[in-house]
Amino acid sequence: MKAVAAEFIHASVLVDEVATALDARPGRVYCDCTVGGGGHAWSVLDRSGPDSRLIGIDRDPTALAAAAARLAGFVDRVTLVHGAFGDIAELLAARGVQQVDGFVLDLGVSSPQLDDPDRGFSFTRPGPIDMRMDPTAPRTALDLIRELPEPELAAVLRDFGEERYHKRIARLIKQALADDRLDTTLDLAGVAVAAIPAVEQRTSKIHPATRTFQALRIAVNRELEQLERFLADFPALLAPGGRCVIISFHSLEDRLVKHAFRDLAWSSSLPPRYAADAGERIEPVCTPVTKKAVTASAAEIAHNPRARSAKLRACERTTAPYAPMRSEF
């Protein structure tokens, strides 16, 4: 287990900014919903004093092993849980926790996952077309490609990758699959390269397969659905005065977070008694901690290029009542 943990080396982004936005204090209970290698969790525990506690959640057992090693000095104050943050209400309830004083989410894929070709996230090195954040999950990216009809595969590339050439890429992926030419991640990347005009590839700042791999990864791991579930549930699980801090890495995630925090900060412009009669919210459920997204400094980006696209948003829970309004995800 120690050898596995040693391989999971991940530089957490915006560590100081997370701790500041969270306002970590003694005697509180915090939840790092994407604990990864434990970078943010270590900072929170270190700043919040010896009588605080932390629950760390991750879908990746390798990440949990790394977090256990990193947080060994806080062992009596840490509970690590294998699970997905979209199930946060169930995961906390199963451990008898009704509310916490702060949530941290660092969304997206981690550097160790990207760097291990056997995980299937990389389009620059050969590996299985997998892309599961949780290796125990039943469906890989290749399974998804096999199962989806071409129009639905194209829709995944369009909606989750914002890929302009989604129809052409989906068609070529299905052709490659039918011809037994889709065995590795390099095969999949080659299909994306072949589908995108050369002139666009010369002017683009990203690899031609970037959006295809992002879309399939998001779909396989149901990342946006997980985020929507969390955003619907977290206010009921956050104690008054507690804070929720979320780091996103692409516009689809950031848009969901921005809109959810905005809606939670909304309250009726009507006088209280009229608002109550109309069934409208009288006071905000959360108030913004960050007026706009916090981004990494030039120094951090130079040290860790992954931080370039990171956007941090945070809000603070009020005393207003809240009942989750979940859709069927």
C-alpha positions, 0 to 999 in steps of 0.5 A: 500500500505504501508503494502505491501511495508513493506513486500518487504525487500530486501538487494541489492548486491554490492551497493557501487560497483554499485555506483562506476562503474556507476560514479554517478554525479550531474545533470544526469538522471539515470535508474534503470531497476530493481528497486526492493526495491530501494536499488541501486536507493537510493545509486545512488540518494544520491551520485549524488546530488539534481539535478539528476533524476532517472527512476525506472522500475520493473515488480513487483507492490509489488517491486514498492510500496516498492521502492516508500516507500524507495525513498520517500525522493527523491520523486521529483526526481524519476519516477517509472514505471511498465514494463519490462527492455526488453522494455526499448526503448518503456518505455523511449520513452513513457516518452519523454526520448531520452537518460539517463546517466546511466543504472543499472540492478540487474538481477534475482529473489529478496529475497522477491519473493523467500521468499513468498511461494504464489509467487511459486519460493520456492521449500522448502515451499508449494505454487502455481506453479506460478513463475511470476515476474509480477503477472499481466502476463498471464502465470504461470509456471504450465500453461507452463508445461501444454502447452509444449510437453515433448520434449520441456519441456525437452529442457527448463530444459536443456537450461535454467537450464543446468540440466543433467537429463532434459529428465527424469525430464520432463517425470516425470513432465508430468506423475505427471501432468497426474495423478493429482499429481502436485498441489504445488511447493513441488509436483514439487520439489518432482518430481525433487528429484525423477528423480535425482540419490541419489548418485548425490544428496549426492555429490551436493552442491545445492538442486536437484530441483534448476535447474528445478525451475531456468529453469521454472522461466527463461522461464515463465518470458522470462528473457534471451529474456528480457536481449537480447532485452535490450543489443541490445537497450541500447547503443542507449539510453545511452549518451556519457560518460554514463555507463551501470552496470549489475549484473548477478547471473548465467552463462547464464546471465553473458555470454550474458552480457560479450559477448555483452560488448565485441562486443560493445568494438570491432573496426576494425583493418583496417585503418579507410578509409578501414574499412569504405569502408568495412562497418566495425565499426571504433571505439568502441561503448562502452569501458570496465569499469570493466576488469573482473567481480566484485564479492562480498567481504567475508564480504558482502557474510557473511552478505548476502549469495545471493551475493555469485553468483553475478557478476558485469560488466560495460561499458562506452558509446563512441561517436561512432554511433550505430543503434540497430540490434535486432533479432526477440525475 
